[in-house]
Amino acid sequence: MKRRSFLKTSGVAAGAASVVPGAVEAMAGKTPFARKRVAMVGTGIRGTSFWGKNLVERYSDILEFVALADINPGRLEFAKRFMGVDCPVFTDFDQMMREIKPEVLIVTTVDATHHEFIIKGLKAGIQVITEKPLTTDETKCRAILDAEKESGKQIIVGFNYRWAPHATRLKELLADQTVGKLTSVDFHWYLNTYHGASYFRRWHGIMSRSGSLWVHKATHHFDLLNWWLDSDPVEVSAYGELEHYGHNNPFRGPNCRNCAYTDKCDYFYDITESKRDFELYAENEKYDGYIRDNCLWRPEIDIYDKMSAQIKYANGVLVNYSLTTYSPYEGWAIAFNGHNGRIDSWEDIPWRDKEIADQAEMHAAEMAQNANEPERYHEIMVMKNFDREYEAIRVPAPRGGHGGGDVRLQDKIFKDQDAPDPLRHAAGSRDGAMSILIGIAARKSIKEGRPVRISELTDIEPMAERPPYFKGVKF
């Protein structure tokens, strides 16, 4: 079949999400010029960069960091320099909360400790924003939901992938029932040998700290599925193995900097090549013993490095999902099968990107007077049953973090929480819970060798179709 000759350009804008006038007042309360007093616990890369430096550079007119907390005093001092702030730092979180009394708490600690700080923030009666995943097991999840209910507050979960124009356009097509009633989805995510390996180098490789990549990483993917399908999971059957990293290698060393096998290890990582990583982690190992360039082959690694699951949703949709952690490329592919057709899309699949590049070059040749760089975009293919041709939809591909989702998420949170949200991008505790419960069920399915019902893990009533009043979190 030849490529369809016409292309439809998506209506999703390439720039940041628009902001309704009065956003500063909405964020700051009744006093237009008062800035929100923000504290953060956890000063690793994610905290200091995404939730730290980015906020300082973009939103200093409406917020200010009034305190940072971490168990590592060296990382705290680095965080101040890197973020460009001058605020008190604490190795005792409770002391920070007593003395500083922030209005907003951002939680970016090790996944298994999220619940501790989320609950304390809620009990203090302040706004809590947490990095994904919400937490790592069903018991901690229940404790968070109970604390939220008692506090009267609503947790914000940092699901940035939802906000990307590509994901948004898929949501629009599905909401319009472009291919009729959905029946099944094939969703495959590929982590390359750099990014995938990094999880096994860090604390994420230990089940008790990350909940495995079923929770830490796949929470992103399961949240997208729940949002796209507008339904809740009810049952999970899964398989998983650790057959590449960890004990699966004939040699190992104490860490990459102190290894006798650097010349024969394809995964050698030189932390000294990154000034930021070296100063943030290597120079501060003496305080807490955390090693950022740990050996991929250390025997204590106990998470899975290949994963596959079948997820049944309350609306009858079946999902086939897989996660690979040692792919030659980083990307994903998805297909939505409906009664009336099929939607295919992908990101960063090399030969698909080459097709786009070739067409961009052809267009540039035709429009030689335009010397600008060819537009980057993602593609969505829509094909109806009994049609011989398909529709190719182009979606602008911003160069910002997570496909342009990062700035859109943070604009919504910090500039105007009351901005219209017709597609329910904003994510709260229920979204966070339903995404991790799929991963938790997958772990249990592997361990016990059986399908696991989500109802075994939670008393949240599953929704086959979210009613009109269910519009997501109101911050």
Secondary structure, DSSP 8 states (H G I E B T S, - for coil): ----S-EEE-SS-SS-----TTHHHHHHTTSTT--EEEEEE--SHHHHIIIIIHHHHHHTTTEEEEEEE-S-HHHHHHHHHHHT----EES-HHHHHHHH--SEEEE-S-GGGHHHHHHHHHHTT-EEEE-SSS-SSHHHHHHHHHHHHHHT---EE---GGGSHHHHHHHHHHHTTTTSSEEEEEEEEEEETTHHHHHHHSGGGSHHHH--TTTTTHHHHHHHHHHHHTS-EEEEEEEEE--SSTT-SS---SBGGG-TTTTT-TT---GGG-HHHHHHTGGGHHHH---TTB-TT-TT--S-SEEEEEEEETTS-EEEEEEEEEESS-EEEEEEEETTEEEEEEES-HHHHHHHHHHHHHHHHHTTT--S----EEEEEEEETT-S--EEEEEE--SSHHHHHHHHHHHHHHT-TTS--TT-----HHHHHHHHHHHHHHHHHHHHTS-EEGGGT------SS--TT------
